[in-house]
Amino acid sequence: MAPPRALVIVGAGGQGREALDTVEALNAAAPAPVWRFLGFLAHDDRTAELLAARGVAVIGPVERLGDGSLEPDAEVVVAIGDPAVRRRVADEVAAAGRRAATLVHPSAQVGSQVVLGEGAYVGPAAVLTTNVRVGRHAIVNVAATLSHDVVVGDFATIGPGSHLAGNVHIGDDADLGIGVVARPGSSIGAGAVVGAGAVVIGDLPADVVAYGVPARPVPA
């Protein structure tokens, strides 16, 4: 039986602690632990009390990825909500020669011919049906559903409880808030931000901020 793989999580906020929940759930569901969690990497310790309550801690800044002080085979989860910051940190992970771990919570349903990019995260109770592609370091949050032929770009974030119907395309770095709904065949451009509860019925261009039912870009 293979020994557990060493793992660090970059980011000790809510997304990071949810990622740790997934690590712990994966270990509990397997015949033997899959992961050996070393700790969080972060530039501050604002969540120290929350982390201490579950017996974990911030073990240093992100720079530890490349300074030789971590185990050489430790893999990395970049658990940061903001897509732009997540992209920057993922570049640091790659520059340090570290492998980005892909995590799927054991309660998620992942169907046939689903492709997950390096570093992707799929949260509890998420559903990915068939022929779905999720890009590198993309986040599919709690109870989100991705129907057939959905494409989610690199570093995109799909908020909790969001529902993407068939053939929806989400661009790189797009950020969908909680409960966003996208009708079949619609697309959301790269870098777009879609507010909570919005309903996307057509195509949204890149780099817009959109809210409402139906979702419409708001003036810059």
Summary of the structure (lengths in Angstrom):
residues: 220
radius of gyration: 17.4
end to end distance: 55.6
largest distance: 57.0
contacts: 763
relative contact order: 0.10
helix: 18%
strand: 28%
